[in-house]
């Protein structure tokens, strides 16, 4: 073997050793399974979304921009799909959002935790870097504290990537909510190979109580598996795998108007419009199928507002807090 080959072999061994050490260090906190949500029973499932829309709920919905992440070309959208405008696959800064949903019962649900305070950049193994920027007091716990929020009952983890979950630890420390995620997403988090899915171990050092949304999944038109969190048709968790094995989107049946939140099933409006999921999806075929289902579902919600995972055009300006019930 020549000196160049030895050097290449050495670099390969060193990289393998680094990856092995990284995976070996992936200790996370204890994960305890619980059952606390008031899921709608399958026997009581509505026959149509029209039936759901006929009984909206007076939900409070507040969006918190926790920071911005720098997404590389092709991550947000597949620019090779026919019709996608030039430039949408370019590198760009995009917002990282956490949403607080307040139910008339007084229960509160946090949809994702956004990025953490301080240094929020993260890495998948030693290969992919995702720069992040934020300002002091922009993290979701600081914003919730300023709003006087004393309790959070549930944290819905649409998935566990850093731009959606690196703020999880402080939320658990401050509020100790039950974390709701799909069973597939919880299994991926528990896997010793979690970092290959982009789940950085230091984000999950805190102990957590988790409940699988699958406990409440019933079959609903157009979308398939959907879970009615409060059993009253107000907050629905929708199975939209592809971006990650257990990704979920959310539908809010609010009196101010229905809101369909794709999260990372569609990062951008154009991702949704052209069915062009980005190239880091765990399963791009499944991701495309999820967008197709969400598109059909959106068509059955007259006047519904669509909120995408990271669409910069929806979060222009300097505001880091918005009341979604007041935005038409």
HUFENKA-V466124 format. One record per residue. RES is the residue in three letters. PSI is psi as a letter, one per 40 degrees, with the letter a starting at -180 (none if undefined). Layout:
# HUFENKA-V466124
res;psi
RES;PSI
RES;PSI
This chain:
# HUFENKA-V466124
res;psi
UNK;h
UNK;i
UNK;d
UNK;d
UNK;d
UNK;d
UNK;d
UNK;d
UNK;d
UNK;d
UNK;d
UNK;d
UNK;d
UNK;d
UNK;d
UNK;d
UNK;d
UNK;d
UNK;d
UNK;d
UNK;d
UNK;d
UNK;d
UNK;d
UNK;e
UNK;f
UNK;h
UNK;i
UNK;i
UNK;h
UNK;h
UNK;h
UNK;h
UNK;i
UNK;g
UNK;e
UNK;i
UNK;g
UNK;i
UNK;h
UNK;i
UNK;d
UNK;e
UNK;e
UNK;h
UNK;i
UNK;e
UNK;i
UNK;d
UNK;d
UNK;d
UNK;d
UNK;d
UNK;e
UNK;g
UNK;i
UNK;i
UNK;g
UNK;i
UNK;h
UNK;h
UNK;h
UNK;h
UNK;h
UNK;h
UNK;e
UNK;a
UNK;i
UNK;i
UNK;h
UNK;h
UNK;i
UNK;h
UNK;e
UNK;d
UNK;d
UNK;i
UNK;h
UNK;e
UNK;e
UNK;h
UNK;h
UNK;e
UNK;h
UNK;i
UNK;i
UNK;e
UNK;e
UNK;e
UNK;i
UNK;h
UNK;i
UNK;h
UNK;i
UNK;i
UNK;h
UNK;i
UNK;i
UNK;h
UNK;h
UNK;h
UNK;h
UNK;i
UNK;d
UNK;e
UNK;e
UNK;i
UNK;i
UNK;h
UNK;h
UNK;h
UNK;i
UNK;e
UNK;a
UNK;i
UNK;i
UNK;i
UNK;a
UNK;h
UNK;e
UNK;i
UNK;i
UNK;i
UNK;h
UNK;b
UNK;f
UNK;d
UNK;h
UNK;h
UNK;g
UNK;i
UNK;i
UNK;i
UNK;i
UNK;i
UNK;h
UNK;e
UNK;e
UNK;i
UNK;d
UNK;d
UNK;d
UNK;d
UNK;d
UNK;d
UNK;d
UNK;e
UNK;f
UNK;h
UNK;e
UNK;i
UNK;h
UNK;d
UNK;i
UNK;h
UNK;h
UNK;h
UNK;d
UNK;i
UNK;f
UNK;i
UNK;d
UNK;e
UNK;e
UNK;e
UNK;e
UNK;e
UNK;d
UNK;d
UNK;d
UNK;d
UNK;d
UNK;d
UNK;d
UNK;d
UNK;f
UNK;i
UNK;h
UNK;h
UNK;h
UNK;i
UNK;i
UNK;d
UNK;d
UNK;d
UNK;d
UNK;d
UNK;d
UNK;d
UNK;e
UNK;i
UNK;e
UNK;f
UNK;d
UNK;d
UNK;e
UNK;e
UNK;e
UNK;g
UNK;h
UNK;d
UNK;e
UNK;e
UNK;f
UNK;d
UNK;i
UNK;i
UNK;i
UNK;h
UNK;i
UNK;h
UNK;h
UNK;d
UNK;d
UNK;d
UNK;e
UNK;h
UNK;i
UNK;h
UNK;i
UNK;i
UNK;d
UNK;d
UNK;b
UNK;h
UNK;i
UNK;h
UNK;g
UNK;d
UNK;e
UNK;e
UNK;e
UNK;e
UNK;d
UNK;h
UNK;h
UNK;h
UNK;h
UNK;h
UNK;g
UNK;i
UNK;d
UNK;d
UNK;i
UNK;d
UNK;f
UNK;i
UNK;i
UNK;i
UNK;h
UNK;h
UNK;h
UNK;g
UNK;i
UNK;d
UNK;e
UNK;i
UNK;i
UNK;h
UNK;h
UNK;h
UNK;d
UNK;b
UNK;e
UNK;d
UNK;h
UNK;d
UNK;i
UNK;d
UNK;d
UNK;d
UNK;d
UNK;d
UNK;e
UNK;g
UNK;g
UNK;i
UNK;i
UNK;e
UNK;e
UNK;i
UNK;d
UNK;g
UNK;d
UNK;d
UNK;d
UNK;d
UNK;d
UNK;d
UNK;d
UNK;d
UNK;d
UNK;d
UNK;d
UNK;d
UNK;d
UNK;d
UNK;d
UNK;d
UNK;e
UNK;g
UNK;h
UNK;e
UNK;i
UNK;h
UNK;h
UNK;h
UNK;i
UNK;d
UNK;f
UNK;h
UNK;d
UNK;d
UNK;e
UNK;f
UNK;i
UNK;a
UNK;e
UNK;h
UNK;e
UNK;h
UNK;i
UNK;h
UNK;e
UNK;e
UNK;e
UNK;h
UNK;none
